[in-house]
Amino acid sequence: MPTKTDGPSEPRCSIARSLQVLGERWTLLIVREAFAGRTRFADFRDSLGIASDLLTNRLNTLVEAGVMERRPYQEAGARLRHDYHLTPAGRELTTVLAALQQWGDANRPHEDGPSTPHRSRSSGRPVRVAFVDDGGAPVPQEDVEFVYPNAVTPARSASGDE
């Protein structure tokens, strides 16, 4: 369930509001690890090499924003602990992570090639992130424009170029 964020202190721009939750480096890496099946604090900490206090802060932010949910578990003879699972809103970040990875593979390539190619489960064919119109037809990136409401205008360079 989306969290209502509109209010006097919230930015009107949905990108700015998203970055309030996702804009810190570790946050999307935690989400990436959750997609890889990690759910436990120690597993996130060990796989990422992140300090425990930072991980606690990032996980709390993701839980408060409705991206992850905390679930209690207890192993025999141990104290009650919590693990972390992606919510439907968190699973929607698949496209965001894939787009970042696609951009990184194209613009910041590693010498060994792409880290994790994406494929269709049903056909096995490679897939990529792309724009599609409301009828499902692909739209070239060059044909996509951001339409800003009157209250929000894009910054222009000194030369007038966008």
SULZIWO-V422926 format. One record per pair of residues at least 24 apart in sequence whose C-alpha atoms are under 7 Angstrom apart, sorted by the first residue. I is the first residue (numbers start at 1). J is the second residue. D is the distance in whole Angstrom. If there is no record, write none. Layout:
i	j	d
I	J	D
I	J	D
This chain:
i	j	d
3	65	7
3	66	7
21	61	7
21	62	7
21	65	7
27	58	6
34	85	7
34	86	7
39	83	5
39	84	5
39	85	6
40	83	5
40	84	6
41	83	7
95	129	7
98	129	7
99	129	6
